[in-house]
Amino acid sequence: MSTNVAGAQCECPECAGVVSFTRPPLAGEVVRCGECGVELEVTATSPLTVTLAPEVEEDWGE
């Protein structure tokens, strides 16, 4: 798995597909898996790791 370079790749934790980056990924960045479409969050850049992005919950003004 590549890290802080354009063309970096990692594995999707949902479908095991390859997630590719065209530019260096940033921690906290949300990307979509090209194979299964799930949203992933970059949790670390060295080594490059992604996890399922948290679901956005509605804010009822509380």
Secondary structure, DSSP 8 states (H G I E B T S, - for coil): ---SSTT-EEE-TTT--EEE-SS---TT-EEE-TTT--EEEEEEETTEEEEE----------
